[in-house]
Amino acid sequence: MRLDGFGILVDDMAKMIRFYRDVLGFEIREREDANNVYLVKDGTLFLLYGRGDFEKMTGRRYEYVKGLNGHFEIALYVDTFDEVDAEFRKAVEKGAVPVLEPETEPWGQRTCYIADPEGNLVEIGSFNRPFRQQENKNNGAKK
């Protein structure tokens, strides 16, 4: 088995499409009245799926956390510390809810958190080097 992607169950598809497209820059081609949205961001499948549609498909009712929640986060990487700060400011100016302002952590990562319109956490972080160099370091490979 291999990881194919991840999804978020949403209440307000139009609002969530606008957030991920207009605030975070995800390429979304579906209309705002779509039942589900599939897109690939940096090689990862990303899915927005209407909660009502999912319940209808599975024949079950679910309870969902409301407000700011910590069930999962989406982590986005930028190459520099300055980009963390700039992307945080840009996202907040476009309507993202600030959760944690940019700060440099003891392990060397500069990170911050925002929330999407339904309270899901989105991290923007960097180790102040391009992603591929970070990926190689994490895998123990030489740069």
C-alpha positions as CSV (number, residue, x, y, z in Angstrom):
1,M,0.0,0.0,0.0
2,R,1.2,3.5,-0.7
3,L,0.0,6.9,0.3
4,D,-2.1,8.5,-2.5
5,G,-3.2,11.7,-1.0
6,F,-5.4,13.2,1.7
7,G,-8.7,14.9,1.9
8,I,-10.7,17.3,4.0
9,L,-14.4,17.0,4.6
10,V,-16.0,20.4,4.2
11,D,-19.3,22.1,5.0
12,D,-19.0,25.1,2.7
13,M,-17.4,24.0,-0.6
14,A,-17.4,27.4,-2.2
15,K,-15.7,29.1,0.8
16,M,-13.1,26.4,1.0
17,I,-12.3,26.5,-2.7
18,R,-11.9,30.2,-2.6
19,F,-9.5,29.9,0.5
20,Y,-7.3,27.2,-1.0
21,R,-7.3,28.8,-4.5
22,D,-7.2,32.5,-3.7
23,V,-5.4,32.6,-0.4
24,L,-2.9,29.7,-0.7
25,G,-2.6,29.6,-4.5
26,F,-3.7,26.0,-5.0
27,E,-4.8,25.3,-8.6
28,I,-8.4,24.4,-8.5
29,R,-10.4,24.0,-11.7
30,E,-13.7,22.8,-10.3
31,R,-16.6,25.2,-9.9
32,E,-17.6,26.4,-6.5
33,D,-20.7,24.3,-6.5
34,A,-18.8,21.1,-7.0
35,N,-19.5,18.1,-4.7
36,N,-15.8,17.2,-4.5
37,V,-12.5,18.8,-5.7
38,Y,-9.4,16.8,-6.7
39,L,-6.1,18.5,-7.3
40,V,-2.5,17.7,-7.2
41,K,-0.2,20.0,-5.3
42,D,3.6,19.2,-5.5
43,G,2.9,15.6,-6.3
44,T,0.3,15.0,-3.6
45,L,-3.4,14.4,-4.2
46,F,-5.5,16.9,-2.3
47,L,-9.2,16.4,-2.0
48,L,-12.1,18.6,-0.7
49,Y,-15.2,16.5,-0.2
50,G,-18.6,17.7,0.9
51,R,-19.6,16.3,4.3
52,G,-23.2,15.7,3.2
53,D,-22.0,13.9,0.1
54,F,-19.7,11.7,2.1
55,E,-22.4,10.8,4.5
56,K,-24.8,10.0,1.7
57,M,-22.1,7.8,0.0
58,T,-21.3,5.8,3.3
59,G,-24.9,5.8,4.6
60,R,-23.7,7.1,8.0
61,R,-23.9,10.3,10.0
62,Y,-20.8,11.8,11.5
63,E,-20.0,14.4,14.1
64,Y,-17.5,17.0,13.2
65,V,-15.3,19.3,15.3
66,K,-16.3,22.9,15.0
67,G,-14.1,25.9,15.3
68,L,-10.3,25.8,15.4
69,N,-9.3,22.2,15.6
70,G,-6.1,20.2,15.9
71,H,-7.1,16.9,14.3
72,F,-4.6,17.4,11.5
73,E,-2.5,20.0,9.7
74,I,-1.5,20.6,6.2
75,A,2.2,21.5,6.1
76,L,3.5,23.8,3.3
77,Y,7.2,24.4,2.8
78,V,9.0,27.5,1.5
79,D,12.7,27.9,0.9
80,T,13.6,30.8,3.2
81,F,12.7,32.2,6.6
82,D,11.8,35.5,4.9
83,E,9.3,33.6,2.8
84,V,7.6,32.1,5.9
85,D,7.0,35.7,7.2
86,A,5.9,37.0,3.8
87,E,3.5,34.1,3.1
88,F,2.0,34.3,6.6
89,R,1.3,38.1,6.2
90,K,-0.1,37.5,2.7
91,A,-2.4,34.7,3.9
92,V,-3.7,36.7,6.8
93,E,-4.3,39.8,4.7
94,K,-6.4,37.6,2.4
95,G,-8.5,36.3,5.2
96,A,-6.7,33.4,6.8
97,V,-7.1,33.2,10.6
98,P,-3.7,33.7,12.3
99,V,-2.9,30.9,14.9
100,L,0.8,31.2,15.5
101,E,2.9,34.1,14.2
102,P,6.2,33.1,12.5
103,E,8.9,32.1,15.0
104,T,12.1,30.1,14.8
105,E,11.9,26.9,16.8
106,P,14.8,25.4,18.8
107,W,15.2,22.6,16.1
108,G,16.0,25.3,13.5
109,Q,12.7,25.5,11.6
110,R,10.9,28.8,11.2
111,T,7.2,28.1,11.3
112,C,3.8,29.6,11.6
113,Y,0.2,28.5,11.6
114,I,-3.0,29.8,10.0
115,A,-6.5,28.2,9.9
116,D,-8.7,27.7,6.9
117,P,-12.4,28.9,7.1
118,E,-13.5,25.6,8.8
119,G,-10.7,25.6,11.4
120,N,-8.2,23.2,9.9
121,L,-4.6,24.1,10.6
122,V,-2.2,25.0,7.9
123,E,1.5,25.3,8.7
124,I,4.0,27.3,6.7
125,G,7.6,26.5,7.5
126,S,11.2,26.5,6.4
127,F,14.6,25.3,7.4
128,N,16.1,28.2,5.4
129,R,17.1,26.0,2.4
130,P,15.4,24.6,-0.6
131,F,13.0,21.8,0.0
132,R,15.1,19.2,-1.9
133,Q,18.1,19.9,0.3
134,Q,15.9,19.5,3.4
135,E,14.5,16.3,2.1
136,N,18.0,14.9,1.4
137,K,19.1,15.9,4.9
138,N,16.0,14.2,6.5
139,N,16.8,11.0,4.5
140,G,20.4,11.0,5.6
141,A,21.6,11.6,2.0
142,K,24.4,13.9,1.1
143,K,23.6,17.3,-0.5
